[in-house]
Amino acid sequence: MNPVAGRPELLYLRVAQSFESQIQDRALRVGDKLPSLRELSRRRGISVGTAVAAYEWLERRGTIEVRPRSGYYVSDLRPSAPEPHIVARSRPPIRVALADVVLEIQANARDGGLFPFGEAVIVPELLPTARLNRAVRKATSAFPQHAARYEEPAGSHLLRRQIARLAYRLSFRCTPDEVIVTNGAMEALNLALQAVARPGDVVGVESPGCYEALRSLESLGVKALEIPVGPRHGPDRTQLERAAREHGIKALLMSSCCHNPLGYDLPDSTKAEIVALGERLRIPVIEDDSFGDLAFSPQRPKPFKAFDSTGSVLYCGTYSHLVAPGFHLGWIHAGRFRAEVEALKAITTSATPTLPQLAFAEFLEAGAYERHLRKLIKVLTHSTRALAAAIAEHFPRGTRMTHPAGGFFVWVQLPENLSGLELYRAALKEGIAVVPGILFSPHGQFRDFIRLSCGWAWSDRAERAVRTLGSLVKGLSRRRSPTRRTPSRTSRRGPSSRY
């Protein structure tokens, strides 16, 4: 292969996909050893760096695995279940009413006695708590009067400068003055929505889409219009434009990278088309990029913001989910809506606490964030692939699931149109928390789906929990069948300590 043919940054991907083709054609089988990095470099006429990137891409997809002091091998963790049929129907705009059920499910997800397939968090064992504590000590030493003054609404300049530096990884230019620090991602989304919409206005949302984002619409009295999205290519642009014109939507609320719950990274061409559509119709795009830094590809995917030339994308990011939930830090680059967002920030929460900002600025400046991400992505990639493989093994035939390109979510479609809410309740009795699919739609669609999260290192305990869920699904299926009266053998005791 000619290393200069085509776009150089895609060469590693071509090499990686050639191995995937060989595996699919069974020219390579599970357990086969792959060439060493130097051998691959010599055979393909590529640099060792390109060979490393190709193998990293395959490893993050679960296609190959690294064995210490041995080399690279075709992995046995490749999931075999097909992707789901996601058919979200177009529905009229509706006021979101999820608060009660979300609070119940979140309370169960945070129950330490339940196996944590429910909550979208990284377990403390995978977070750099010791390094963050050191950053706090450094911040208090360098700024002993941090508690004696009010922070400016836009946030600490030290932190905004570090965020602007990291924004170059996202392929868009950003100055410290364009960054507004927020109290987590939820405040960023709320500020963005308030800047572009009023109570009673219509906002287009992905279906399925993050229920936390839907709660923002609910709290502001904004109506949601569901825009169906698929597991790989996002929304249909023709349908999106028709819906936007028909319902006069004021904004689009979307994710482009490591989507929650589908896990996709949209193609760059799709991202550019959606941003261009918003610009043409004068509809701002509010981008929720909470999990984009967890992409499995060696190159960080570009967000919508990278294709914004008119300031019409309001980019919302956060460090809470991935590094420091207790710091509760997020940020927004509001484009041409910056003045409105900063004014709203000043009259709502006034400012974000100073100490977490100073500590996190030191953490970012030292390069600790990038080091943490490299370790975290490796663990989550393995956990996500192992979860998918376990679902394929233990759930009954007819189960479908997504194969995410990043993040730590798997979106599972149950066979025979079984109820995700019924499985959620049955799983609680077995000491397992899951999230039913109805939460990801304002109209309560996706009744036969569940979302499973895996923000932890894979273990035998996790395998047992998936096996139990699979048994519960089989039991629900038997009870629905009029020709099979065999009672489910699953336990009806309270939360189990087996997990």
Buried (B, 14 or more C-beta within 10 A) or exposed (E): EEBEEEEEEEBBBBBBBEBBEBBEEEEBEEEEEBBBBEEBBEEBEBBEEBBBBBBBBBBBBBBBBEEEEEBBBBBEBBBEBEBBEBEBEEBEBBEBEBEEBBEEBBEBBEBEEBBBBBBBBBEEEBBBEEBBEBBBEBBBEEBEEBEEEEBBBBBBBBBBBBBBEBBEEBBBEBEBEBBBBBBBBBBBBBBBBBBBBEEEBBBBBBBBBBBBBBBBBBEBEBBBBBBBBBBBEBBBBEEBBEBBEEBEBBBBBBBBBBBBBBBBBBBBEBBBBBBBBBBEBEBBBBBBBBBBBBBBBBBBBBBBBBBBEEBBBBBBBBBBBBBBBEBBBBBBBBBBBBEBBBBBBEEBBEBBBBBBBBBBBBBBBBEBBEEBBEEBBBBBBBBBBBBBBBBBBBBBEBBBBBBBBBBBBBBBBBBEEBBBBBBBEBBBBBBBBBBBBBBBBBBBBBBBBBBBBBBBBBEEEBBBBBBBBBBBBBBBBBBEEEEEEEEBEBBEEEBBEEB
